[in-house]
């Protein structure tokens, strides 16, 4: 096989991977991203306090979702950025997930957080890295929200 063919094959593989990652990102946080952006577009530093209070009131729901809130980091800029870290505890059935989401209906930010946590768990079940398990999920709430999934040995 010539160098040009090897290079083309590598390029095609990279393009395919890029497309799959873009699709995964859209599926993972697509609709939730708009909700968070709307919440944070005109937010001031009071948003950090509002989120912290909401999380404090919602600890039981997060635990019932199969996660534990382990840290909160607030960057107090304009707009603020709130980063949340959750450790994975256990999986939930589709029925349990549906019931929890119904329970928080109308509470936009909490609903987005739970959806992201559930999607992280689903992602873990689908990819099944050989020697790794789902360790934590980090959710960044700001004008450009993101979700990071950390796998550990």
C-alpha positions in Angstrom: 0.0 0.0 0.0 1.4 3.4 -1.0 2.0 6.3 1.4 -0.8 8.3 -0.4 -3.3 5.5 0.3 -2.3 5.2 3.9 -2.5 9.0 4.3 -6.0 9.1 2.6 -7.2 6.2 4.9 -6.0 8.0 8.0 -7.6 11.3 6.8 -10.9 9.5 6.1 -10.8 7.8 9.5 -10.2 11.2 11.2 -13.1 12.8 9.3 -15.4 9.9 10.3 -14.3 10.3 13.9 -14.9 14.0 13.8 -18.4 13.5 12.4 -19.2 10.9 15.1 -18.0 13.2 17.9 -20.0 16.1 16.5 -23.1 13.9 16.4 -22.4 12.6 19.9 -22.0 16.2 21.2 -25.3 17.3 19.6 -27.1 14.2 21.0 -25.5 14.6 24.4 -26.1 18.2 25.3 -27.9 19.7 22.2 -31.3 20.7 23.6 -30.0 21.2 27.1 -27.4 23.7 25.8 -30.1 26.1 24.6 -31.9 26.0 28.0 -28.7 26.8 29.9 -27.7 29.5 27.4 -31.1 31.2 27.9 -30.8 31.0 31.7 -27.3 32.5 31.7 -27.4 35.1 28.9 -28.4 38.0 31.2 -27.2 36.5 34.4 -25.2 38.3 37.0 -23.4 37.0 40.0 -26.7 36.3 41.8 -27.0 33.3 39.4 -24.3 31.4 41.3 -26.2 31.8 44.6 -29.4 30.8 42.9 -27.8 27.6 41.5 -26.2 26.8 44.8 -29.5 27.2 46.7 -31.3 25.0 44.1 -28.6 22.3 44.4 -28.8 22.4 48.2 -32.6 21.9 48.0 -32.2 19.1 45.4 -29.6 16.9 47.0 -32.2 14.1 47.5 -33.2 14.2 43.8 -29.6 14.0 42.7 -29.0 11.0 45.0 -32.1 9.4 43.7 -30.7 9.9 40.2 -27.7 7.7 41.1 -25.2 10.5 41.6 -23.6 12.5 44.5 -22.7 16.1 44.1 -19.0 16.3 45.1 -18.0 19.9 44.3 -19.2 23.2 43.1 -16.9 25.8 41.4 -18.1 29.3 40.7 -16.3 31.7 38.3 -17.8 35.0 39.2 -17.5 36.8 35.9 -20.1 38.3 33.6 -21.7 36.0 32.9 -20.9 33.6 35.8 -19.8 30.0 35.2 -20.8 27.3 37.6 -19.1 24.0 37.3 -20.6 21.0 39.1 -18.9 17.6 39.8 -20.9 14.5 40.4 -19.6 11.1 41.3 -21.5 8.2 39.8 -23.1 5.9 42.4 -25.5 3.6 40.5 -27.6 3.2 37.4 -31.4 3.9 37.3 -34.1 2.2 35.2 -35.8 4.1 32.4 -38.9 4.3 34.6 -37.0 5.8 37.5 -35.4 8.4 35.2 -38.8 9.3 33.7 -40.4 9.7 37.1 -37.6 11.9 38.4 -37.8 14.1 35.3 -41.5 14.4 35.7 -41.0 15.4 39.3 -38.7 18.3 38.4 -40.7 19.5 35.4 -40.7 23.3 35.2 -37.4 23.5 37.1 -35.3 24.2 34.0 -31.8 24.1 35.3 -32.3 21.0 37.6 -34.1 19.2 34.7 -31.1 19.9 32.4 -28.6 18.7 35.1 -30.6 15.4 35.6 -30.9 14.9 31.8 -27.1 15.4 31.4 -26.4 12.9 34.3 -28.7 10.3 32.7 -27.1 10.8 29.3 -23.6 10.4 30.9 -24.7 7.1 32.4 -26.2 5.9 29.1 -23.0 6.9 27.3 -21.0 4.8 29.8 -23.2 1.8 29.3 -22.9 2.1 25.5 -19.1 2.6 25.2 -17.9 0.2 28.0 -14.2 1.0 28.1 -12.4 -2.3 28.9 -10.8 -1.5 32.2 -12.5 1.7 33.1 -15.7 2.6 34.9 -17.7 5.8 35.1 -16.1 7.9 37.8 -17.5 11.4 37.6 -19.5 13.8 35.5 -18.6 17.5 35.4 -21.3 19.9 34.1 -20.4 23.5 33.3 -23.3 25.9 33.4 -22.6 29.1 31.5 -23.3 30.7 28.1 -21.4 27.8 26.6 -22.4 24.8 28.7 -20.5 21.5 28.6 -20.4 18.1 30.0 -17.3 16.1 30.7 -17.4 12.4 31.5 -14.4 11.0 33.5 -13.6 7.3 33.4 -11.4 5.7 36.1 -9.7 2.3 36.6 
